[in-house]
């Protein structure tokens, strides 16, 4: 850091042992040699304003005298601190997590990069947070990433206080549309049957044969996901060696690295231990789909779900394909036609058929049932009909005559 930075406040505490100086003043300062925050102390006879000012003046003079021969080259700007932090994160986290860091710190990156890091204050952070868009959950996640950045700066000795620590995100009440959008993102069993029937009949006569071949692969991928309930990266990363054809099980121990080449895909470790599923049951229909891909695997790829040119599938390709069938289910929101909706469809389908939430959570790779209930198990019309039937059967033995 260029020069010496002092903390804003002189902290005064009681000094039990010294009778002539019953108080002790402590002033924080940044050491430009060791590049860390330190503190200097001085004895005080009183703790009134005049005594504080005098103690601060004496401490500053003492500290400056200590460093009057020091020459510091490093300017210690916000931009330099961000560069150092992101370089550290590249080695410490996955590419997907790094992308989230970049998005969250974009506001800081577009701020005054030449601003000394020590001058960044709470008002600067409020201004950046105020410009964020999206719901309160997303904003809270971004704020936590920003707080982690400043915590690292404190750990390194570049800061003494976290300017983002006291910032609050106001939890905005979700609108009726936002609630409907969340609840609509799944397909019932009958809706899935209609979707896959439409996909099977789909034929774009103007499209080249290569595109037509891929539409079959997209349909089979989505059908497999509806029966598996896995995340896109887990299914896209499945290899033939992960399948036990006799037991009708699959091993989900790695996932596709979405940042790897589509022609030379690489798998990476799972995000959490709970995501690892051994001997996960798959149906005879899923075995048929795997065998179909194997028979049409002209490029000798180890990954199962590849396109006709041998490249692995991308989620945006599947979402784009799925959006073609919004007219098949006009009562559904267009935002529901995404690949991830089949994960919620799978959980809801199992729950509707009597599977326990604990079993569903384990199949989806969740640590507990909280996330499963909150985001994946939906209330279907069939469930509402069943609750109505149960209600009709309840008899509380009312009196034969109602009061007049």
C-alpha positions in Angstrom: 0.0 0.0 0.0 1.2 3.5 -0.8 1.7 5.4 2.5 0.2 4.5 5.9 -3.5 4.1 6.6 -4.9 4.7 10.1 -8.2 3.3 11.4 -11.0 5.8 11.7 -11.5 5.3 15.5 -9.2 5.3 18.5 -10.4 2.5 20.8 -10.1 3.2 24.5 -10.2 0.5 27.2 -9.5 0.4 30.9 -5.9 -0.3 32.0 -6.2 -2.2 35.3 -2.5 -2.2 36.3 -1.4 1.4 35.6 -2.7 3.7 38.3 -1.3 6.9 36.8 -2.8 6.0 33.4 -6.0 4.1 34.0 -7.0 4.0 30.3 -5.3 2.7 27.2 -5.7 4.0 23.7 -5.3 1.7 20.7 -4.9 2.8 17.1 -5.0 0.5 14.1 -2.6 1.2 11.2 -1.6 -0.6 8.0 2.1 -1.6 8.0 3.4 -1.0 4.4 6.4 -3.2 5.0 4.7 -6.4 6.4 1.6 -5.6 4.4 -0.7 -6.3 7.3 -2.8 -4.3 9.8 -1.2 -3.7 13.2 -2.0 -1.6 16.3 -0.1 0.8 18.5 -1.1 1.6 22.2 -0.6 4.5 24.5 -1.4 5.2 28.2 -4.2 7.8 28.9 -5.1 9.6 32.1 -8.7 10.3 30.8 -11.0 9.2 28.1 -12.6 12.5 27.2 -12.5 14.0 23.7 -9.4 16.1 24.3 -7.5 13.2 25.7 -8.5 11.0 22.8 -7.4 13.6 20.2 -4.1 14.1 22.0 -3.5 10.3 22.2 -4.3 9.8 18.5 -2.0 12.6 17.5 0.9 11.1 19.6 0.3 7.7 18.2 0.2 8.9 14.6 3.4 10.9 15.1 5.0 7.8 16.7 4.0 5.5 13.8 4.9 8.0 11.0 8.3 8.5 12.7 8.8 4.7 12.5 8.1 4.6 8.7 9.6 7.9 7.6 12.4 6.1 5.7 10.0 3.6 4.0 9.4 3.8 0.3 6.4 1.7 -0.9 5.9 0.9 -4.6 2.5 -0.9 -4.4 -0.6 1.3 -4.9 -2.9 -1.3 -3.5 -5.9 -0.6 -5.7 -9.3 -2.3 -5.9 -8.5 -3.6 -9.3 -5.2 -5.2 -8.1 -7.0 -6.9 -5.2 -9.7 -8.3 -7.5 -7.1 -9.7 -9.9 -5.2 -11.4 -7.0 -8.5 -12.8 -5.6 -9.7 -14.2 -8.9 -6.3 -15.8 -9.6 -6.6 -17.5 -6.2 -10.1 -18.7 -7.0 -9.1 -20.2 -10.3 -7.0 -22.7 -8.5 -9.4 -23.2 -5.6 -12.8 -23.7 -7.2 -14.5 -25.3 -10.2 -15.0 -23.3 -13.4 -18.8 -23.1 -12.8 -18.2 -21.6 -9.3 -15.6 -19.2 -10.8 -18.2 -18.0 -13.3 -20.6 -17.2 -10.4 -17.8 -15.2 -8.7 -17.2 -13.2 -11.9 -20.9 -12.4 -12.2 -21.2 -11.4 -8.5 -18.0 -9.3 -8.6 -18.9 -7.6 -11.9 -20.2 -4.5 -10.1 -16.8 -4.1 -8.3 -14.9 -4.8 -11.5 -16.8 -2.0 -13.3 -16.3 0.4 -10.4 -13.2 2.7 -10.0 -10.4 0.2 -10.5 -7.8 2.7 -9.5 -9.5 3.5 -6.2 -7.3 2.5 -3.3 -8.7 -0.6 -1.7 -8.6 1.0 1.8 -10.9 3.8 0.5 -13.7 1.4 -0.5 -16.5 2.0 2.0 -20.1 0.9 2.7 -21.6 3.6 0.5 -19.7 2.2 -2.5 -21.1 -1.3 -1.8 -24.7 0.0 -1.4 -24.4 1.8 -4.8 -23.3 -1.5 -6.5 -25.9 -3.6 -4.7 -28.7 -1.1 -5.6 -28.0 -1.6 -9.3 -28.4 -5.4 -9.1 -31.4 -7.0 -10.8 -33.0 -10.4 -10.1 -34.8 -11.8 -7.1 -33.6 -11.4 -3.5 -32.2 -15.0 -3.3 -29.9 -14.3 -6.3 -28.8 -10.9 -4.8 -28.1 -12.5 -1.4 -25.9 -15.1 -3.1 -24.0 -12.4 -5.0 -23.6 -10.4 -1.7 -22.1 -13.4 0.1 -19.6 -13.8 -2.7 -18.6 -10.1 -2.4 -18.3 -10.5 1.4 -16.0 -13.5 0.9 -13.8 -11.3 -1.4 -13.4 -8.6 1.3 -12.9 -11.3 4.0 -9.9 -12.6 2.0 -8.6 -9.1 1.8 -8.8 -8.9 5.6 -7.1 -12.3 5.9 -4.3 -11.0 3.7 -3.9 -7.9 5.8 -5.1 -5.5 3.1 -8.2 -4.3 5.1 -9.3 -4.1 8.7 -13.0 -3.9 8.2 -15.4 -5.6 5.7 -17.3 -2.8 3.9 -20.0 -5.3 2.7 -20.6 -6.9 6.1 -23.5 -4.7 7.2 -25.3 -4.5 3.8 -28.8 -6.1 3.9 -30.8 -7.5 1.1 -34.5 -6.8 1.3 -36.5 -9.9 0.8 -39.1 -8.8 -1.7 -42.4 -10.6 -1.6 -42.8 -12.8 -4.7 -45.5 -11.8 -7.1 -48.3 -14.2 -8.0 -46.7 -14.6 -11.5 -43.4 -15.6 -9.9 -45.1 -18.1 -7.7 -47.0 -19.6 -10.7 -43.8 -19.7 -12.8 -42.0 -21.7 -10.1 -44.9 -24.1 -9.5 -45.5 -24.6 -13.2 -42.0 -25.9 -14.0 -42.8 -29.6 -14.2 -44.9 -32.0 -16.4 -47.4 -34.5 -15.2 -47.3 -38.1 -16.5 -50.1 -37.4 -19.1 -48.3 -34.1 -20.2 -45.0 -36.0 -20.7 -46.8 -38.7 -22.8 -48.2 -35.9 -25.0 -44.9 -34.2 -25.3 -42.9 -37.3 -26.3 -45.6 -38.4 -28.7 -45.3 -35.0 -30.4 -41.5 -35.2 -30.4 -41.7 -38.6 -32.1 -44.0 -37.3 -34.9 -41.9 -34.1 -35.3 -40.4 -33.8 -38.7 -38.9 -30.6 -40.1 -38.9 -31.4 -43.8 -36.7 -28.4 -44.6 -34.0 -29.4 -42.2 -30.9 -31.4 -43.2 -30.7 -35.1 -42.3 -28.1 -34.4 -39.7 -30.6 -32.2 -37.8 -33.3 -34.8 -38.1 -31.0 -37.5 -36.6 -30.2 -35.2 -33.7 -33.9 -34.6 -32.9 -34.2 -38.3 -32.2 -31.2 -38.2 -29.8 -32.6 -35.1 -28.1 -36.0 -36.9 -27.6 -34.4 -40.0 -26.1 -32.1 -37.9 -23.8 -35.2 -36.1 -22.4 -37.1 -39.3 -22.0 -34.2 -40.9 -20.2 -33.9 -37.8 -17.9 -37.6 -37.9 -17.1 -37.1 -41.5 -15.9 -33.8 -40.9 -14.2 -34.4 -37.5 -12.4 -30.7 -36.6 -12.6 -29.1 -33.3 -13.3 -28.2 -32.5 -16.9 -24.5 -32.6 -16.2 -24.8 -36.0 -14.5 -26.7 -37.6 -17.4 -24.6 -35.9 -20.1 -21.5 -37.2 -18.3 -22.7 -40.8 -18.2 -20.4 -43.4 -19.9 -21.0 -46.9 -21.0 -18.8 -48.2 -18.2 -21.1 -46.6 -15.6 -24.0 -49.0 -16.6 -24.6 -52.5 -15.1 -26.9 -54.1 -17.7 -27.7 -57.2 -15.6 -28.6 -55.3 -12.4 -30.4 -52.5 -14.3 -28.4 -49.9 -12.4 -26.1 -47.0 -13.1 -23.2 -45.4 -11.2 -23.4 -41.6 -10.9 -20.0 -40.7 -9.5 -18.8 -37.9 -11.9 -20.4 -35.2 -14.0 -19.7 -33.6 -17.3 -17.4 -30.5 -17.2 -19.5 -28.1 -19.2 -16.4 -26.0 -20.0 -14.6 -28.9 -21.6 -14.6 -29.5 -25.4 -17.8 -31.0 -26.9 -15.6 -33.4 -29.0 -13.2 -34.1 -26.2 -15.4 -34.0 -23.1 -14.0 -34.4 -19.6 -15.8 -35.4 -16.4 -15.2 -33.7 -13.0 -16.0 -34.7 -9.5 -19.5 -34.2 -8.0 -20.3 -31.0 -6.1 -21.3 -32.8 -2.9 -20.9 -36.3 -1.4 -24.7 -36.7 -1.5 -24.7 -36.3 -5.3 -22.7 -39.6 -5.7 -25.2 -42.4 -6.2 -24.2 -46.0 -6.5 -26.4 -48.7 -8.0 -29.1 -46.3 -9.0 -32.0 -48.2 -10.6 -32.9 -47.7 -14.2 -35.9 -49.1 -16.0 -35.9 -51.6 -19.0 -36.9 -48.6 -21.2 -33.7 -46.8 -20.2 -31.6 -49.8 -21.0 -33.2 -49.8 -24.4 -32.3 -46.1 -24.9 -28.6 -46.8 -23.8 -28.4 -49.7 -26.3 -29.8 -47.6 -29.1 -27.1 -45.0 -28.5 -24.5 -47.7 -28.4 -25.7 -49.1 -31.7 -25.6 -45.6 -33.3 -22.2 -44.7 -31.8 -20.2 -44.4 -35.0 -17.3 -42.5 -33.4 -16.4 -44.9 -30.6 -17.2 -42.4 -27.9 -17.2 -43.5 -24.2 -20.0 -41.0 -23.3 -23.5 -42.3 -24.0 -25.4 -39.3 -25.0 -23.7 -37.8 -28.0 -25.0 -36.2 -31.2 -24.6 -37.8 -34.6 -21.2 -36.0 -35.1 -19.9 -37.6 -31.8 -20.0 -34.4 -29.8 -21.7 -34.4 -26.3 -25.0 -32.6 -25.9 -25.3 -29.1 -24.5 -28.2 -28.0 -22.3 -29.0 -25.0 -24.6 -29.5 -27.4 -27.6 -32.0 -29.4 -25.6 -33.9 -26.4 -24.2 -34.1 -24.9 -27.7 -35.5 -28.2 -29.0 -38.0 -28.5 -26.1 -39.3 -24.9 -26.8 -40.6 -26.1 -30.2 -43.4 -28.0 -28.4 -45.0 -25.2 -26.3 -48.1 -25.4 -28.5 -48.6 -29.1 -27.5 -49.3 -27.9 -23.9 -50.7 -24.4 -24.4 -51.8 -24.1 -20.7 -48.1 -24.3 -19.6 -45.9 -21.3 -19.3 -43.1 -21.1 -22.0 -40.6 -20.8 -19.1 -41.5 -24.4 -18.1 -40.1 -25.9 -21.3 -36.6 -26.4 -20.0 -34.5 -29.6 -19.5 -34.4 -29.1 -15.7 -38.2 -29.3 -15.5 -37.9 -33.1 -16.1 -36.0 -33.4 -12.8 -39.0 -31.9 -10.9 -41.3 -34.1 -13.1 -39.5 -37.2 -12.0 -39.7 -36.3 -8.3 -43.4 -35.4 -8.5 -44.2 -38.6 -10.5 -42.5 -40.8 -7.8 -44.3 -38.9 -5.0 -47.6 -39.3 -6.8 -47.0 -43.1 -7.1 -46.3 -43.4 -3.3 -42.5 -43.1 -3.0 -41.3 -41.6 0.3 -39.7 -38.1 0.3 -36.6 -39.7 1.8 -36.2 -42.1 -1.1 -36.9 -39.4 -3.7 -34.3 -37.1 -2.0 -31.7 -39.8 -2.2 -32.5 -40.6 -5.8 -32.1 -36.9 -6.7 -28.8 -36.6 -4.8 -30.1 -34.3 -2.0 -28.8 -34.2 1.5 -32.3 -34.1 3.0 -35.9 -33.7 2.0 -36.0 -29.9 2.6 -34.8 -29.0 -0.9 -36.8 -31.9 -2.4 -40.0 -30.5 -1.0 -39.3 -26.9 -1.6 -38.2 -27.1 -5.3 -39.0 -30.5 -6.8 -42.2 -32.1 -5.5 -45.2 -30.3 -7.0 -48.9 -30.5 -6.3 -50.6 -32.2 -9.3 -54.3 -32.2 -10.2 -54.3 -36.0 -9.4 -53.1 -35.2 -5.9 -55.9 -32.6 -5.4 -58.5 -35.1 -6.7 -57.2 -37.7 -4.2 -57.4 -35.2 -1.3 -61.0 -34.4 -2.3 -61.9 -38.1 -2.4 -60.4 -38.6 1.1 -62.3 -35.6 2.4 -65.6 -37.1 1.1 -64.9 -40.3 3.0 -64.4 -38.5 6.3 -67.5 -38.7 8.6 -67.5 -36.6 11.7 -70.9 -38.0 12.7 -72.9 -34.8 12.4 -76.4 -34.6 14.0 -79.3 -35.7 11.9 -80.9 -32.3 12.1 -79.1 -29.0 11.6 -80.0 -26.2 14.0 -82.6 -23.8 12.7 
